Amino acid sequence: MVRLVGWLSVAVSAVTVAGCAGQPEPRSLPGTSWQLVAIESMDDAQGSTPTPHPGDVTVSFGEDGTAAFQLGCNSGSGSFSAEPTGDGATGSLTFGPVATTLMGCPEPSLDQEVSAALPHVRGYIFRDDQLHMSLMADGGILSWEPSNG
């Protein structure tokens, strides 16, 4: 019986260590690019708005603390500040003022809605290979997937 308990302890320890080794590395925002896939409202009546044209709205986080945006037919740039938590999957995120071009984009376009939401971003979480940015006061969530640009 003592041998069995000892062996089970070793087996559980080995599984625990192997499980930790298989966990994803902590992620960070600098050096990554994302394309918007949906805007989720906390208002059940509004629900989730999928992006009509994937790739039209993108963000690229520079290593130097700047963010470059493609907002439909407009482009923009500004600063960002990201502070990851200890788990590497979540953190605080804020954008400084974002300077954008002001062309009138053909409908359907989410350029104005995303531009209006960016000053209200307060946090992020990486989940299922997506980046989700939360807006202050439960204002909604911007969901992004990796982009090549």
Sequence and secondary structure as in RCSB ss.txt:
>XXXX:A:sequence
MVRLVGWLSVAVSAVTVAGCAGQPEPRSLPGTSWQLVAIESMDDAQGSTPTPHPGDVTVSFGEDGTAAFQLGCNS
GSGSFSAEPTGDGATGSLTFGPVATTLMGCPEPSLDQEVSAALPHVRGYIFRDDQLHMSLMADGGILSWEPSNG
>XXXX:A:secstr
 HHHHHHHHHHHHHHHHHHHHTS     STTEEEEEEEEE SSTTT EEE SSTTSEEEEE TTSEEEEEETTEE
EEEEEEEEE TTSSEEEEEEEEEEE      SS  HHHHHHHGGGEEEEEEETTEEEEEEGGG  EEEEEE   
